[in-house]
Structure formats: structure tokens, C-alpha cells
Amino acid sequence: MVIGNEENYPSPASPPIEQDDSQPLPPPPSEALGELLDQMEDYIPTVPDALTARYLNQAGFETIDPRIVRIISVAAQKFISDIANDALQHCKTRTSSQHSGGHGSNKDKKPNKDRRYTLAVEDLTPALADHGITMRKPQYFV
């Protein structure tokens, strides 16, 4: 059932649409997208646009709009940071379980806020698996 015409205006035969004044309507998607694109011009992502453009061209994606490349760069940065954060959580869980089973005293251990963590394959593998990426070591490294 169509309530309005093609431009989403109510037709004369349709019942009046009640508007709730308690909550403001969100901006149309085109305005929100325009605001996002304006904000992206000033932001410099960690993944360089040239690198993103190169991999996009290798995959067969061509665009003349640099804002599209910038959005994809930001999405890649978010993806990488999510994986790194998940790997850090796995590392913290692994190291806390290793230290809780030990018999040593707590006076020679560093406090948790000054502790440095190293990204290891043992932590990266489950973090990648959480995001649907399977990583296996080559057999000669086993």
C-alpha cells in the first residue's frame, strides 16, 4: 500500500500523517552523508589513501572521488584496530592465567598499568578467528 506519491508527499486521498513533536526527526541520509564526507576531508587516517587506492585498483575498483578512498581507508583502520584490540585482550587473558598459576611472590612483578605487551601469533590467531579470518602457521615453523 502506497501512502504517498513518488516524492513521498501525502496524496490528497491519504489520511493526514500525525507528527510527534517530542523528538526531532533525524536528518535525511543525504545530509548525514554530506556531513560525514565534509568531516572526512580534514581527517588523515592511519592507512594512507595511496595504499588504499592501490589495493582498490588491484581489486578492480576505480573511482575518481578521493572521498570514497578516504572512507575505505578509515574502515580499514577500524578493522585493523578492532583486531589489534581483540589480540590485546587475548594477550591479557593469557598472561593473567599464566601468572595466577605461578608460585612466585607479587613484590617482583610490575604493576598492570606499567606492563608492556607483545603481539604474538598465539594472541593474533584467535582475534582473527573472531573476525572470520583463518590463520595457520606454515609447517616448517611448527
C-alpha positions in Angstrom: 0.0 0.0 0.0 1.4 3.4 -1.0 0.5 6.3 1.2 2.3 9.0 -0.8 3.3 9.6 -4.3 6.8 9.1 -5.8 8.2 12.1 -4.0 6.9 10.8 -0.6 4.4 13.6 -0.2 0.9 12.5 1.1 -1.7 12.2 -1.7 -5.0 14.1 -1.2 -6.8 10.8 -0.6 -4.4 9.6 2.1 -5.2 10.2 5.8 -3.2 13.0 7.4 0.1 11.9 9.0 0.4 12.7 12.7 3.7 14.2 13.7 5.2 13.8 17.1 6.9 17.0 18.2 8.6 15.4 21.2 11.6 14.0 19.2 13.3 15.8 16.3 13.5 13.9 13.1 16.9 12.7 12.1 18.5 14.4 9.1 17.9 12.8 5.7 20.6 10.2 4.7 21.9 12.6 2.0 22.6 15.3 4.6 24.2 12.9 7.1 26.4 11.5 4.3 27.3 15.0 3.2 28.3 15.9 6.8 30.4 12.7 7.0 32.2 13.5 3.8 32.9 17.0 4.9 34.4 15.8 8.2 36.5 13.2 6.3 38.3 15.9 4.3 40.2 17.1 7.4 40.8 13.7 8.9 44.0 11.8 8.0 43.6 8.1 8.5 46.5 5.8 9.7 46.1 3.7 6.5 47.4 6.1 3.7 45.0 6.9 0.9 47.6 6.0 -1.7 47.9 2.5 -0.2 44.1 2.0 -0.2 43.8 3.3 -3.7 46.5 0.9 -4.9 44.8 -2.1 -3.4 41.4 -1.0 -4.7 42.8 -0.7 -8.2 44.4 -4.1 -7.9 40.9 -5.5 -7.0 39.4 -3.8 -10.0 37.7 -0.9 -8.2 38.2 2.5 -9.8 37.0 5.8 -8.5 37.8 9.4 -9.2 36.3 10.6 -5.9 39.1 10.7 -3.2 36.4 10.9 -0.5 35.4 7.3 -1.3 39.0 6.2 -0.9 39.2 8.1 2.4 36.1 6.3 3.7 37.5 2.9 2.8 40.8 3.9 4.5 39.0 4.8 7.7 37.1 1.5 7.5 40.3 -0.4 7.1 41.8 1.4 10.0 38.8 0.5 12.2 39.1 -3.1 11.1 42.8 -3.3 12.0 42.3 -1.6 15.3 39.5 -4.0 16.2 41.7 -7.0 15.5 44.6 -5.4 17.4 42.3 -4.7 20.4 41.0 -8.2 20.4 44.5 -9.6 20.3 45.5 -7.4 23.2 42.5 -8.8 25.2 43.6 -12.3 24.4 47.1 -11.5 25.5 46.0 -10.0 28.8 43.8 -13.1 29.4 46.7 -15.5 28.6 49.2 -13.6 30.7 46.9 -13.3 33.7 46.1 -17.0 33.6 49.9 -17.8 33.4 50.7 -15.6 36.4 47.8 -16.7 38.5 49.0 -20.3 38.5 52.6 -19.4 39.5 54.1 -19.8 43.0 56.2 -16.6 42.9 55.7 -13.6 45.1 53.9 -10.5 43.9 56.6 -8.0 45.0 58.8 -8.6 42.0 56.0 -8.2 39.4 55.3 -5.0 37.6 52.0 -3.2 38.2 49.4 -3.8 35.4 49.4 -0.2 34.2 53.1 -0.2 33.5 53.1 -3.6 31.9 54.2 -3.9 28.2 52.6 -6.5 25.9 54.0 -8.0 22.8 51.8 -9.0 19.9 52.2 -12.8 19.4 50.8 -15.2 16.9 49.1 -17.1 19.8 47.1 -13.9 20.5 46.5 -12.8 16.9 45.2 -16.2 15.7 42.0 -16.2 17.9 41.5 -12.5 17.3 41.5 -13.1 13.6 39.2 -16.1 14.0 36.7 -13.9 15.8 36.5 -11.8 12.6 36.2 -14.8 10.3 39.9 -15.0 9.2 41.7 -18.3 9.4 45.4 -18.1 10.0 47.7 -21.1 10.0 51.4 -21.4 10.5 53.4 -22.9 7.7 54.5 -26.5 8.6 58.2 -25.6 8.7 57.6 -23.2 11.6 56.0 -25.8 13.8 
